[in-house]
Each structure stands twice: as structure tokens, then as C-alpha cells.
Amino acid sequence: MSTEMPGSSSDENARLLVQYQELAELAGALAHEIKNPLSVIRMNMELLEEDFANAESSRDRRSLQKMATVSRQCTRLENLLNDFLRFTRLRQLDLRPGSLNEQVERVLELYDGVARDPPVVIKRFYDADLPSIMMHPETLQAALVNLVKNAFEAMPNGGELVVITQVTRTGVALEMIDNGCGMDENTLFRMFEPFYSTKNNGTGLGLPTAKKIIEAHGGTIDVQSVVGLGTKFRLEFPAPARIEHSSHPA
């Protein structure tokens, strides 16, 4: 006969969940409070840069360079805080049926007009019979933007991005395949860790936020990558249960 007290494990899990939620709210509030004075510092540094714009002495020019450095770091911290707030505020989404093809196309249209030399060519292969999925369009687009942006940044010398949607046994899938620089095993293993980034100005929250959004849609994300050959992101979403309508009166 088990000696474990009934409900003890679930009670502990509930307690930990409450503590986690409280900590997340505290962290979000702290980030918001830091963001406001940081914006003031950046704006004042920019005003000082304007005052020193016509600096003639070497001392003033050095001061101007220091101001520019502070402004850049303020901007970097503001971007980090914005990404962090988006990451912590993601909660239960109000999902409604929608077209994955339409959401993908809206994101790709943002990049069609991006001037690149050499260019990145986008090839689309949409399944016209794709069933609807349950989605929150704004947050889903934000996740897709992160993935497309990541692909473009992986191809600084130009390349090709292939985008495919298709029906699966349980729903629908989206594949984004680039022929960029690819990722090594360590980056591939850690890419969804918050604050991990291989980019100089990266916050390390773009891909973790994208993963969190996809999972909030009931979906999964899988990544395959080879250094020097490219990367493939595969997203899978469940299709909503079909509602059968009878054409005959009861």
C-alpha cells in the first residue's frame, strides 16, 4: 500500500507554478520600469550628440564618440527589454480558424521588397487544399517574421529561401529551407535557449519567442542544419476538428 499522501505531488506542482507566475510578473514589471529611464538616457544622449555635431577639438570629437557608444548600448538594451517583455507576456491565446498560407504570404511580402545585393530569392510552394488551423494571426506572424529574418541573416551573400506548406496526417506543416551558412551542433542544440545568440547585436529571444508562440498554437518546431549548406525549419500545426454538416433534414 502506498504511503504517499494523495495530492501531495499536484499540490507541490501548483505551488511551483504560482511561484513561477509571480516571478515572471515581477521580472516583466522590473523590465518595464528599467525601460522608461533607459529611453530617457538614450534621448538625452542623442541631444548631446546634436550639440557636439560640429565638434572641432580632438577632445570634443572623443566625447562625441563616447556619446554615440552610450546611445548604441541604450538602443541595444531597449531592444533586449522589448523582446523580453514580449517573451514574458505571452499567455493563453484566443485562437480562431485561419489560413496558414495567408499568414505566410503576408510575412513573405514584407521581404519581397527588401533590396539585397546579391539578392535572396524566395520560392513558394503552397498547398492550395491546406485545411484551416487554429491561430492568433498577429502573434503567429511575429513568429514567422523571426524565422524568415533568421534565414535572411544566414544568407549575407545572397541565396534561396524555399517555403513549402503541405497537409500531414494530423494537420498541416510549414517548411522554410535556406541555403545559407548553416549552424554547428552547439548552436543547433542551444538556439531556443533564452538569451543565447551568436549575433553581435542579438538579444537571444527571437527564436525562443517564436518557439513559445508556435507551441501556444498547439504546434511543434523542428530544425535541421548543416554548416555551409543551410537550415530547414519545419513547423507542424494540428488541424481543428471537422464539423460535419448533414445535407439531409433529420
Buried (B, 14 or more C-beta within 10 A) or exposed (E): EEEEEEEEEEEEEEEEEEEEEEEBEEBBEEBBEBBEEBBEBBEBBBEBBEEBEEBEEEEEEEBBEEBBEBBEBBBBBBBBBBBBBBBBEBEEBEBEEBBBBEBBBBBBEEBEEEEBEEEBEBEEEBBEEBBBBBBBBEBBBBBBBBBBBBBBEBBEEEBBBBBBBBEEEEBBBBBBBBBBBBBEEEBBEEBBEBEBBEEEEBBBBBBBBBBBBBEBBBBBBEBEBEEEEBBBBBBBBBBBEEEEEEEEEE
